[in-house]
Amino acid sequence: MSENTVFVGAKPVMNYVLACITIFHSGAKEISVKARGRAISRAIDVVEVVRRRFLPDVKVKSVGIGTDQRASQEEGSALTNVSSIEIILQR
Amino acid sequence: MSENTVFVGAKPVMNYVLACITIFHSGAKEISVKARGRAISRAIDVVEVVRRRFLPDVKVKSVGIGTDQRASQEEGSALTNVSSIEIILQR
């Protein structure tokens, strides 16, 4: 169900909040909010704003953390590890 | 069991990794790793380094997210919200 996944990156929090609300309003029961590296704290901001300000019936079903491999910016250098988070929201 | 809590802030990841390892080596079965705001992604880095590089028998028991109130830096201004995370590690 990749259409119900919101990848949180460097844009303002409200962009991702709106994405979540739009998906829930289209009838979805579950959304996966994912982020890596420094965007992780923004992903939690997104989830907290969705739940506390807009959709109080939304619950955090699960939170998973892990490590992804990322190709480094510099050419020829090895893969680097980056922490990741996946938060499943359920309505 | 506040002596088994590691608060992750702005220091290097390895400082907190060492704190976790020291607590586990002292015989603790559970550690709570907490962080707020932009330190959240560092807290996940800490947990991943502990598990993957040093103590592979350590498991993530639970991950909780929430919102804390924080007094703003500017005097006289209202409380601001800050996202928080608590990761319970179990050996």
N, CA and C atoms of all chains as a GROMACS GRO file, in nm:
protein
  546
    1MET      N    1   0.085  -0.121   0.000
    1MET     CA    2   0.000   0.000   0.000
    1MET      C    3   0.088   0.125   0.000
    2SER      N    4   0.168   0.134  -0.105
    2SER     CA    5   0.261   0.247  -0.110
    2SER      C    6   0.188   0.380  -0.129
    3GLU      N    7   0.064   0.378  -0.180
    3GLU     CA    8  -0.007   0.506  -0.194
    3GLU      C    9  -0.045   0.565  -0.059
    4ASN      N   10  -0.037   0.482   0.046
    4ASN     CA   11  -0.068   0.530   0.180
    4ASN      C   12   0.059   0.555   0.262
    5THR      N   13   0.168   0.583   0.194
    5THR     CA   14   0.293   0.614   0.263
    5THR      C   15   0.330   0.760   0.242
    6VAL      N   16   0.364   0.828   0.351
    6VAL     CA   17   0.411   0.966   0.343
    6VAL      C   18   0.558   0.967   0.382
    7PHE      N   19   0.645   1.005   0.289
    7PHE     CA   20   0.788   1.017   0.317
    7PHE      C   21   0.817   1.159   0.363
    8VAL      N   22   0.864   1.174   0.484
    8VAL     CA   23   0.892   1.306   0.538
    8VAL      C   24   1.036   1.344   0.506
    9GLY      N   25   1.053   1.461   0.443
    9GLY     CA   26   1.186   1.510   0.408
    9GLY      C   27   1.208   1.648   0.466
   10ALA      N   28   1.263   1.739   0.385
   10ALA     CA   29   1.308   1.868   0.436
   10ALA      C   30   1.204   1.979   0.424
   11LYS      N   31   1.086   1.949   0.371
   11LYS     CA   32   0.984   2.055   0.355
   11LYS      C   33   0.920   2.090   0.490
   12PRO      N   34   0.842   2.199   0.494
   12PRO     CA   35   0.777   2.236   0.622
   12PRO      C   36   0.682   2.126   0.670
   13VAL      N   37   0.669   2.117   0.802
   13VAL     CA   38   0.586   2.013   0.865
   13VAL      C   39   0.445   2.012   0.807
   14MET      N   40   0.387   2.130   0.785
   14MET     CA   41   0.247   2.135   0.743
   14MET      C   42   0.224   2.071   0.607
   15ASN      N   43   0.324   2.070   0.521
   15ASN     CA   44   0.309   2.000   0.392
   15ASN      C   45   0.275   1.853   0.414
   16TYR      N   46   0.347   1.791   0.506
   16TYR     CA   47   0.327   1.648   0.531
   16TYR      C   48   0.200   1.624   0.612
   17VAL      N   49   0.167   1.717   0.699
   17VAL     CA   50   0.041   1.706   0.774
   17VAL      C   51  -0.076   1.705   0.675
   18LEU      N   52  -0.072   1.797   0.580
   18LEU     CA   53  -0.179   1.803   0.480
   18LEU      C   54  -0.185   1.674   0.397
   19ALA      N   55  -0.070   1.620   0.364
   19ALA     CA   56  -0.067   1.493   0.289
   19ALA      C   57  -0.137   1.383   0.368
   20CYS      N   58  -0.109   1.374   0.496
   20CYS     CA   59  -0.173   1.272   0.581
   20CYS      C   60  -0.324   1.292   0.587
   21ILE      N   61  -0.366   1.417   0.610
   21ILE     CA   62  -0.509   1.445   0.622
   21ILE      C   63  -0.581   1.410   0.492
   22THR      N   64  -0.519   1.444   0.380
   22THR     CA   65  -0.579   1.414   0.249
   22THR      C   66  -0.597   1.265   0.230
   23ILE      N   67  -0.497   1.187   0.269
   23ILE     CA   68  -0.505   1.041   0.253
   23ILE      C   69  -0.615   0.984   0.343
   24PHE      N   70  -0.621   1.030   0.467
   24PHE     CA   71  -0.728   0.982   0.557
   24PHE      C   72  -0.866   1.023   0.503
   25HIS      N   73  -0.878   1.145   0.452
   25HIS     CA   74  -1.007   1.191   0.401
   25HIS      C   75  -1.050   1.114   0.275
   26SER      N   76  -0.954   1.056   0.205
   26SER     CA   77  -0.988   0.975   0.088
   26SER      C   78  -1.035   0.835   0.129
   27GLY      N   79  -1.040   0.807   0.260
   27GLY     CA   80  -1.097   0.682   0.306
   27GLY      C   81  -0.998   0.581   0.362
   28ALA      N   82  -0.869   0.614   0.359
   28ALA     CA   83  -0.770   0.520   0.411
   28ALA      C   84  -0.786   0.499   0.561
   29LYS      N   85  -0.759   0.377   0.607
   29LYS     CA   86  -0.766   0.346   0.750
   29LYS      C   87  -0.627   0.349   0.812
   30GLU      N   88  -0.525   0.340   0.729
   30GLU     CA   89  -0.387   0.334   0.780
   30GLU      C   90  -0.294   0.415   0.692
   31ILE      N   91  -0.201   0.484   0.755
   31ILE     CA   92  -0.096   0.555   0.683
   31ILE      C   93   0.038   0.518   0.745
   32SER      N   94   0.139   0.500   0.660
   32SER     CA   95   0.275   0.481   0.706
   32SER      C   96   0.353   0.612   0.686
   33VAL      N   97   0.406   0.666   0.794
   33VAL     CA   98   0.487   0.788   0.786
   33VAL      C   99   0.633   0.747   0.805
   34LYS      N  100   0.715   0.773   0.703
   34LYS     CA  101   0.855   0.729   0.706
   34LYS      C  102   0.950   0.846   0.697
   35ALA      N  103   1.066   0.832   0.759
   35ALA     CA  104   1.170   0.934   0.747
   35ALA      C  105   1.306   0.872   0.777
   36ARG      N  106   1.410   0.941   0.731
   36ARG     CA  107   1.546   0.897   0.757
   36ARG      C  108   1.629   1.015   0.809
   37GLY      N  109   1.733   0.984   0.885
   37GLY     CA  110   1.829   1.085   0.929
   37GLY      C  111   1.765   1.200   1.004
   38ARG      N  112   1.806   1.321   0.968
   38ARG     CA  113   1.760   1.437   1.045
   38ARG      C  114   1.613   1.469   1.025
   39ALA      N  115   1.548   1.406   0.926
   39ALA     CA  116   1.404   1.428   0.906
   39ALA      C  117   1.320   1.350   1.007
   40ILE      N  118   1.384   1.264   1.087
   40ILE     CA  119   1.308   1.179   1.179
   40ILE      C  120   1.230   1.263   1.280
   41SER      N  121   1.293   1.366   1.336
   41SER     CA  122   1.220   1.446   1.435
   41SER      C  123   1.104   1.519   1.369
   42ARG      N  124   1.120   1.557   1.241
   42ARG     CA  125   1.009   1.622   1.170
   42ARG      C  126   0.892   1.524   1.149
   43ALA      N  127   0.923   1.397   1.125
   43ALA     CA  128   0.817   1.297   1.108
   43ALA      C  129   0.733   1.286   1.235
   44ILE      N  130   0.798   1.293   1.350
   44ILE     CA  131   0.724   1.287   1.477
   44ILE      C  132   0.642   1.413   1.496
   45ASP      N  133   0.698   1.529   1.457
   45ASP     CA  134   0.618   1.652   1.460
   45ASP      C  135   0.492   1.636   1.376
   46VAL      N  136   0.507   1.580   1.255
   46VAL     CA  137   0.394   1.561   1.164
   46VAL      C  138   0.285   1.478   1.232
   47VAL      N  139   0.326   1.365   1.289
   47VAL     CA  140   0.229   1.275   1.353
   47VAL      C  141   0.160   1.344   1.470
   48GLU      N  142   0.235   1.418   1.551
   48GLU     CA  143   0.176   1.483   1.667
   48GLU      C  144   0.079   1.594   1.626
   49VAL      N  145   0.110   1.668   1.520
   49VAL     CA  146   0.019   1.773   1.474
   49VAL      C  147  -0.108   1.712   1.415
   50VAL      N  148  -0.094   1.604   1.337
   50VAL     CA  149  -0.212   1.537   1.281
   50VAL      C  150  -0.304   1.492   1.394
   51ARG      N  151  -0.247   1.427   1.495
   51ARG     CA  152  -0.330   1.370   1.601
   51ARG      C  153  -0.388   1.476   1.693
   52ARG      N  154  -0.307   1.575   1.730
   52ARG     CA  155  -0.351   1.667   1.834
   52ARG      C  156  -0.432   1.783   1.779
   53ARG      N  157  -0.403   1.826   1.656
   53ARG     CA  158  -0.471   1.945   1.608
   53ARG      C  159  -0.584   1.913   1.511
   54PHE      N  160  -0.570   1.804   1.434
   54PHE     CA  161  -0.665   1.782   1.324
   54PHE      C  162  -0.751   1.657   1.336
   55LEU      N  163  -0.691   1.544   1.368
   55LEU     CA  164  -0.766   1.418   1.366
   55LEU      C  165  -0.744   1.344   1.498
   56PRO      N  166  -0.819   1.383   1.602
   56PRO     CA  167  -0.796   1.321   1.734
   56PRO      C  168  -0.831   1.173   1.739
   57ASP      N  169  -0.906   1.124   1.639
   57ASP     CA  170  -0.940   0.980   1.639
   57ASP      C  171  -0.828   0.895   1.579
   58VAL      N  172  -0.721   0.959   1.533
   58VAL     CA  173  -0.608   0.883   1.477
   58VAL      C  174  -0.517   0.836   1.590
   59LYS      N  175  -0.478   0.710   1.585
   59LYS     CA  176  -0.390   0.654   1.687
   59LYS      C  177  -0.259   0.605   1.624
   60VAL      N  178  -0.154   0.605   1.707
   60VAL     CA  179  -0.026   0.548   1.663
   60VAL      C  180  -0.034   0.397   1.685
   61LYS      N  181  -0.037   0.322   1.575
   61LYS     CA  182  -0.047   0.176   1.586
   61LYS      C  183   0.088   0.115   1.622
   62SER      N  184   0.194   0.163   1.559
   62SER     CA  185   0.326   0.110   1.590
   62SER      C  186   0.433   0.209   1.546
   63VAL      N  187   0.548   0.200   1.611
   63VAL     CA  188   0.665   0.280   1.573
   63VAL      C  189   0.782   0.184   1.558
   64GLY      N  190   0.844   0.182   1.441
   64GLY     CA  191   0.960   0.097   1.419
   64GLY      C  192   1.081   0.181   1.385
   65ILE      N  193   1.197   0.140   1.437
   65ILE     CA  194   1.321   0.209   1.402
   65ILE      C  195   1.417   0.111   1.338
   66GLY      N  196   1.509   0.163   1.258
   66GLY     CA  197   1.602   0.075   1.190
   66GLY      C  198   1.716   0.152   1.127
   67THR      N  199   1.795   0.083   1.047
   67THR     CA  200   1.909   0.143   0.979
   67THR      C  201   1.897   0.114   0.829
   68ASP      N  202   1.907   0.217   0.748
   68ASP     CA  203   1.912   0.201   0.602
   68ASP      C  204   2.054   0.228   0.553
   69GLN      N  205   2.088   0.164   0.442
   69GLN     CA  206   2.215   0.194   0.376
   69GLN      C  207   2.191   0.306   0.275
   70ARG      N  208   2.283   0.400   0.272
   70ARG     CA  209   2.268   0.511   0.178
   70ARG      C  210   2.400   0.530   0.104
   71ALA      N  211   2.391   0.550  -0.027
   71ALA     CA  212   2.510   0.581  -0.104
   71ALA      C  213   2.559   0.719  -0.063
   72SER      N  214   2.686   0.730  -0.033
   72SER     CA  215   2.741   0.857   0.011
   72SER      C  216   2.740   0.959  -0.103
   73GLN      N  217   2.745   1.087  -0.066
   73GLN     CA  218   2.746   1.195  -0.167
   73GLN      C  219   2.873   1.190  -0.251
   74GLU      N  220   2.984   1.157  -0.187
   74GLU     CA  221   3.112   1.156  -0.258
   74GLU      C  222   3.122   1.031  -0.345
   75GLU      N  223   3.169   1.051  -0.466
   75GLU     CA  224   3.182   0.939  -0.558
   75GLU      C  225   3.289   0.841  -0.512
   76GLY      N  226   3.263   0.715  -0.529
   76GLY     CA  227   3.363   0.614  -0.499
   76GLY      C  228   3.371   0.575  -0.354
   77SER      N  229   3.303   0.646  -0.266
   77SER     CA  230   3.312   0.610  -0.125
   77SER      C  231   3.208   0.505  -0.090
   78ALA      N  232   3.226   0.443   0.024
   78ALA     CA  233   3.142   0.329   0.062
   78ALA      C  234   3.002   0.375   0.103
   79LEU      N  235   2.915   0.277   0.122
   79LEU     CA  236   2.781   0.305   0.173
   79LEU      C  237   2.790   0.355   0.317
   80THR      N  238   2.702   0.446   0.353
   80THR     CA  239   2.695   0.489   0.492
   80THR      C  240   2.561   0.444   0.550
   81ASN      N  241   2.557   0.431   0.681
   81ASN     CA  242   2.433   0.394   0.748
   81ASN      C  243   2.355   0.518   0.787
   82VAL      N  244   2.224   0.508   0.778
   82VAL     CA  245   2.139   0.619   0.822
   82VAL      C  246   2.021   0.558   0.899
   83SER      N  247   1.991   0.618   1.015
   83SER     CA  248   1.879   0.569   1.094
   83SER      C  249   1.747   0.603   1.025
   84SER      N  250   1.647   0.520   1.050
   84SER     CA  251   1.516   0.542   0.988
   84SER      C  252   1.406   0.515   1.088
   85ILE      N  253   1.287   0.568   1.058
   85ILE     CA  254   1.171   0.545   1.144
   85ILE      C  255   1.050   0.520   1.055
   86GLU      N  256   0.961   0.434   1.100
   86GLU     CA  257   0.832   0.416   1.034
   86GLU      C  258   0.724   0.418   1.140
   87ILE      N  259   0.632   0.512   1.124
   87ILE     CA  260   0.520   0.526   1.219
   87ILE      C  261   0.392   0.490   1.146
   88ILE      N  262   0.320   0.391   1.196
   88ILE     CA  263   0.192   0.352   1.136
   88ILE      C  264   0.080   0.420   1.211
   89LEU      N  265   0.002   0.501   1.138
   89LEU     CA  266  -0.115   0.567   1.196
   89LEU      C  267  -0.241   0.493   1.155
   90GLN      N  268  -0.334   0.483   1.249
   90GLN     CA  269  -0.457   0.409   1.223
   90GLN      C  270  -0.575   0.496   1.266
   91ARG      N  271  -0.678   0.494   1.181
   91ARG     CA  272  -0.795   0.574   1.216
   91ARG      C  273  -0.908   0.482   1.256
   92MET      N  274   1.273   0.398   3.784
   92MET     CA  275   1.409   0.351   3.757
   92MET      C  276   1.483   0.454   3.673
   93SER      N  277   1.494   0.576   3.733
   93SER     CA  278   1.552   0.686   3.657
   93SER      C  279   1.701   0.664   3.634
   94GLU      N  280   1.766   0.579   3.717
   94GLU     CA  281   1.909   0.556   3.695
   94GLU      C  282   1.933   0.476   3.567
   95ASN      N  283   1.827   0.416   3.512
   95ASN     CA  284   1.839   0.343   3.387
   95ASN      C  285   1.784   0.420   3.267
   96THR      N  286   1.786   0.552   3.278
   96THR     CA  287   1.741   0.636   3.168
   96THR      C  288   1.859   0.713   3.109
   97VAL      N  289   1.872   0.711   2.977
   97VAL     CA  290   1.975   0.789   2.908
   97VAL      C  291   1.904   0.899   2.830
   98PHE      N  292   1.932   1.025   2.866
   98PHE     CA  293   1.876   1.139   2.793
   98PHE      C  294   1.973   1.180   2.684
   99VAL      N  295   1.930   1.170   2.560
   99VAL     CA  296   2.017   1.203   2.447
   99VAL      C  297   2.000   1.350   2.413
  100GLY      N  298   2.112   1.422   2.410
  100GLY     CA  299   2.112   1.564   2.376
  100GLY      C  300   2.204   1.592   2.259
  101ALA      N  301   2.286   1.696   2.272
  101ALA     CA  302   2.364   1.746   2.158
  101ALA      C  303   2.505   1.688   2.151
  102LYS      N  304   2.543   1.601   2.247
  102LYS     CA  305   2.680   1.547   2.243
  102LYS      C  306   2.694   1.441   2.134
  103PRO      N  307   2.819   1.397   2.108
  103PRO     CA  308   2.838   1.294   2.004
  103PRO      C  309   2.767   1.164   2.039
  104VAL      N  310   2.723   1.093   1.937
  104VAL     CA  311   2.648   0.968   1.953
  104VAL      C  312   2.722   0.871   2.045
  105MET      N  313   2.854   0.860   2.030
  105MET     CA  314   2.927   0.758   2.105
  105MET      C  315   2.923   0.783   2.256
  106ASN      N  316   2.909   0.908   2.300
  106ASN     CA  317   2.894   0.935   2.444
  106ASN      C  318   2.774   0.860   2.499
  107TYR      N  319   2.664   0.865   2.427
  107TYR     CA  320   2.540   0.802   2.476
  107TYR      C  321   2.545   0.651   2.457
  108VAL      N  322   2.612   0.606   2.351
  108VAL     CA  323   2.631   0.462   2.331
  108VAL      C  324   2.707   0.404   2.450
  109LEU      N  325   2.815   0.473   2.491
  109LEU     CA  326   2.893   0.426   2.605
  109LEU      C  327   2.810   0.426   2.732
  110ALA      N  328   2.725   0.526   2.750
  110ALA     CA  329   2.638   0.531   2.869
  110ALA      C  330   2.548   0.408   2.872
  111CYS      N  331   2.490   0.373   2.757
  111CYS     CA  332   2.400   0.256   2.751
  111CYS      C  333   2.477   0.128   2.783
  112ILE      N  334   2.595   0.112   2.722
  112ILE     CA  335   2.673  -0.009   2.744
  112ILE      C  336   2.712  -0.023   2.891
  113THR      N  337   2.751   0.090   2.952
  113THR     CA  338   2.789   0.089   3.094
  113THR      C  339   2.672   0.044   3.181
  114ILE      N  340   2.553   0.094   3.152
  114ILE     CA  341   2.435   0.057   3.233
  114ILE      C  342   2.403  -0.092   3.215
  115PHE      N  343   2.408  -0.140   3.091
  115PHE     CA  344   2.382  -0.284   3.070
  115PHE      C  345   2.487  -0.368   3.140
  116HIS      N  346   2.614  -0.326   3.133
  116HIS     CA  347   2.720  -0.405   3.196
  116HIS      C  348   2.710  -0.404   3.347
  117SER      N  349   2.643  -0.305   3.403
  117SER     CA  350   2.622  -0.302   3.548
  117SER      C  351   2.509  -0.396   3.590
  118GLY      N  352   2.447  -0.462   3.494
  118GLY     CA  353   2.348  -0.564   3.528
  118GLY      C  354   2.204  -0.529   3.494
  119ALA      N  355   2.180  -0.408   3.443
  119ALA     CA  356   2.043  -0.368   3.411
  119ALA      C  357   1.986  -0.452   3.298
  120LYS      N  358   1.856  -0.480   3.307
  120LYS     CA  359   1.789  -0.556   3.202
  120LYS      C  360   1.717  -0.465   3.103
  121GLU      N  361   1.691  -0.343   3.146
  121GLU     CA  362   1.616  -0.249   3.063
  121GLU      C  363   1.675  -0.110   3.073
  122ILE      N  364   1.680  -0.039   2.960
  122ILE     CA  365   1.721   0.101   2.958
  122ILE      C  366   1.615   0.180   2.881
  123SER      N  367   1.584   0.299   2.932
  123SER     CA  368   1.498   0.392   2.858
  123SER      C  369   1.586   0.499   2.794
  124VAL      N  370   1.580   0.512   2.663
  124VAL     CA  371   1.655   0.616   2.590
  124VAL      C  372   1.555   0.723   2.548
  125LYS      N  373   1.576   0.846   2.598
  125LYS     CA  374   1.481   0.953   2.573
  125LYS      C  375   1.548   1.069   2.500
  126ALA      N  376   1.469   1.139   2.418
  126ALA     CA  377   1.520   1.258   2.350
  126ALA      C  378   1.403   1.347   2.312
  127ARG      N  379   1.435   1.474   2.287
  127ARG     CA  380   1.334   1.569   2.242
  127ARG      C  381   1.387   1.647   2.122
  128GLY      N  382   1.294   1.695   2.039
  128GLY     CA  383   1.330   1.784   1.929
  128GLY      C  384   1.432   1.723   1.834
  129ARG      N  385   1.531   1.805   1.798
  129ARG     CA  386   1.626   1.759   1.696
  129ARG      C  387   1.719   1.649   1.745
  130ALA      N  388   1.721   1.622   1.877
  130ALA     CA  389   1.805   1.512   1.927
  130ALA      C  390   1.741   1.376   1.903
  131ILE      N  391   1.615   1.374   1.854
  131ILE     CA  392   1.544   1.247   1.836
  131ILE      C  393   1.617   1.156   1.738
  132SER      N  394   1.664   1.212   1.628
  132SER     CA  395   1.731   1.126   1.530
  132SER      C  396   1.862   1.071   1.588
  133ARG      N  397   1.927   1.150   1.674
  133ARG     CA  398   2.049   1.102   1.740
  133ARG      C  399   2.018   0.987   1.835
  134ALA      N  400   1.903   0.993   1.903
  134ALA     CA  401   1.864   0.884   1.993
  134ALA      C  402   1.850   0.753   1.916
  135ILE      N  403   1.795   0.761   1.796
  135ILE     CA  404   1.780   0.639   1.715
  135ILE      C  405   1.918   0.591   1.669
  136ASP      N  406   2.006   0.684   1.634
  136ASP     CA  407   2.144   0.646   1.600
  136ASP      C  408   2.207   0.570   1.717
  137VAL      N  409   2.188   0.622   1.839
  137VAL     CA  410   2.246   0.558   1.959
  137VAL      C  411   2.197   0.414   1.971
  138VAL      N  412   2.065   0.397   1.960
  138VAL     CA  413   2.007   0.263   1.976
  138VAL      C  414   2.060   0.169   1.868
  139GLU      N  415   2.067   0.217   1.745
  139GLU     CA  416   2.113   0.131   1.636
  139GLU      C  417   2.260   0.092   1.652
  140VAL      N  418   2.343   0.184   1.698
  140VAL     CA  419   2.485   0.152   1.719
  140VAL      C  420   2.500   0.052   1.834
  141VAL      N  421   2.424   0.073   1.942
  141VAL     CA  422   2.432  -0.021   2.056
  141VAL      C  423   2.396  -0.161   2.009
  142ARG      N  424   2.286  -0.172   1.934
  142ARG     CA  425   2.237  -0.304   1.894
  142ARG      C  426   2.325  -0.369   1.788
  143ARG      N  427   2.365  -0.292   1.689
  143ARG     CA  428   2.431  -0.352   1.574
  143ARG      C  429   2.581  -0.369   1.595
  144ARG      N  430   2.643  -0.278   1.670
  144ARG     CA  431   2.788  -0.287   1.679
  144ARG      C  432   2.834  -0.350   1.810
  145PHE      N  433   2.760  -0.332   1.920
  145PHE     CA  434   2.813  -0.370   2.051
  145PHE      C  435   2.736  -0.480   2.121
  146LEU      N  436   2.604  -0.470   2.127
  146LEU     CA  437   2.526  -0.565   2.206
  146LEU      C  438   2.413  -0.624   2.122
  147PRO      N  439   2.444  -0.723   2.038
  147PRO     CA  440   2.342  -0.777   1.947
  147PRO      C  441   2.228  -0.846   2.019
  148ASP      N  442   2.246  -0.878   2.149
  148ASP     CA  443   2.135  -0.943   2.222
  148ASP      C  444   2.034  -0.842   2.275
  149VAL      N  445   2.061  -0.714   2.255
  149VAL     CA  446   1.967  -0.611   2.301
  149VAL      C  447   1.856  -0.593   2.198
  150LYS      N  448   1.732  -0.588   2.248
  150LYS     CA  449   1.616  -0.572   2.159
  150LYS      C  450   1.542  -0.444   2.192
  151VAL      N  451   1.475  -0.388   2.091
  151VAL     CA  452   1.388  -0.273   2.115
  151VAL      C  453   1.254  -0.327   2.164
  152LYS      N  454   1.222  -0.299   2.291
  152LYS     CA  455   1.098  -0.349   2.348
  152LYS      C  456   0.980  -0.263   2.303
  153SER      N  457   0.998  -0.132   2.304
  153SER     CA  458   0.889  -0.044   2.260
  153SER      C  459   0.945   0.092   2.221
  154VAL      N  460   0.871   0.160   2.135
  154VAL     CA  461   0.905   0.297   2.096
  154VAL      C  462   0.780   0.381   2.114
  155GLY      N  463   0.791   0.485   2.196
  155GLY     CA  464   0.676   0.574   2.216
  155GLY      C  465   0.710   0.714   2.171
  156ILE      N  466   0.612   0.782   2.109
  156ILE     CA  467   0.633   0.922   2.071
  156ILE      C  468   0.528   1.008   2.140
  157GLY      N  469   0.562   1.136   2.156
  157GLY     CA  470   0.468   1.225   2.224
  157GLY      C  471   0.509   1.370   2.208
  158THR      N  472   0.440   1.457   2.282
  158THR     CA  473   0.468   1.600   2.278
  158THR      C  474   0.493   1.649   2.420
  159ASP      N  475   0.603   1.722   2.440
  159ASP     CA  476   0.631   1.785   2.569
  159ASP      C  477   0.613   1.936   2.554
  160GLN      N  478   0.578   1.999   2.666
  160GLN     CA  479   0.574   2.145   2.669
  160GLN      C  480   0.712   2.194   2.710
  161ARG      N  481   0.758   2.300   2.643
  161ARG     CA  482   0.888   2.355   2.678
  161ARG      C  483   0.877   2.507   2.691
  162ALA      N  484   0.936   2.563   2.795
  162ALA     CA  485   0.939   2.709   2.808
  162ALA      C  486   1.025   2.765   2.695
  163SER      N  487   0.973   2.864   2.626
  163SER     CA  488   1.045   2.922   2.513
  163SER      C  489   1.169   2.996   2.561
  164GLN      N  490   1.267   3.014   2.472
  164GLN     CA  491   1.390   3.085   2.506
  164GLN      C  492   1.361   3.231   2.538
  165GLU      N  493   1.268   3.292   2.463
  165GLU     CA  494   1.239   3.434   2.482
  165GLU      C  495   1.155   3.453   2.608
  166GLU      N  496   1.192   3.553   2.687
  166GLU     CA  497   1.120   3.579   2.810
  166GLU      C  498   0.978   3.625   2.780
  167GLY      N  499   0.884   3.581   2.863
  167GLY     CA  500   0.747   3.630   2.851
  167GLY      C  501   0.666   3.561   2.744
  168SER      N  502   0.727   3.479   2.660
  168SER     CA  503   0.649   3.413   2.555
  168SER      C  504   0.589   3.282   2.608
  169ALA      N  505   0.492   3.232   2.538
  169ALA     CA  506   0.416   3.116   2.586
  169ALA      C  507   0.499   2.988   2.574
  170LEU      N  508   0.445   2.881   2.628
  170LEU     CA  509   0.507   2.750   2.615
  170LEU      C  510   0.501   2.706   2.470
  171THR      N  511   0.605   2.636   2.427
  171THR     CA  512   0.600   2.578   2.292
  171THR      C  513   0.599   2.426   2.305
  172ASN      N  514   0.549   2.362   2.202
  172ASN     CA  515   0.545   2.216   2.201
  172ASN      C  516   0.672   2.162   2.136
  173VAL      N  517   0.720   2.051   2.189
  173VAL     CA  518   0.835   1.985   2.128
  173VAL      C  519   0.807   1.834   2.126
  174SER      N  520   0.836   1.772   2.014
  174SER     CA  521   0.814   1.628   2.003
  174SER      C  522   0.918   1.552   2.086
  175SER      N  523   0.878   1.435   2.132
  175SER     CA  524   0.969   1.355   2.214
  175SER      C  525   0.959   1.209   2.175
  176ILE      N  526   1.061   1.134   2.213
  176ILE     CA  527   1.063   0.990   2.186
  176ILE      C  528   1.117   0.919   2.310
  177GLU      N  529   1.065   0.800   2.336
  177GLU     CA  530   1.120   0.714   2.441
  177GLU      C  531   1.133   0.573   2.382
  178ILE      N  532   1.256   0.522   2.382
  178ILE     CA  533   1.284   0.389   2.330
  178ILE      C  534   1.327   0.301   2.448
  179ILE      N  535   1.254   0.193   2.469
  179ILE     CA  536   1.290   0.100   2.577
  179ILE      C  537   1.372  -0.014   2.517
  180LEU      N  538   1.494  -0.028   2.568
  180LEU     CA  539   1.582  -0.139   2.526
  180LEU      C  540   1.580  -0.247   2.632
  181GLN      N  541   1.581  -0.371   2.586
  181GLN     CA  542   1.576  -0.484   2.677
  181GLN      C  543   1.685  -0.583   2.639
  182ARG      N  544   1.752  -0.635   2.743
  182ARG     CA  545   1.856  -0.732   2.716
  182ARG      C  546   1.810  -0.871   2.756
   0.00000   0.00000   0.00000
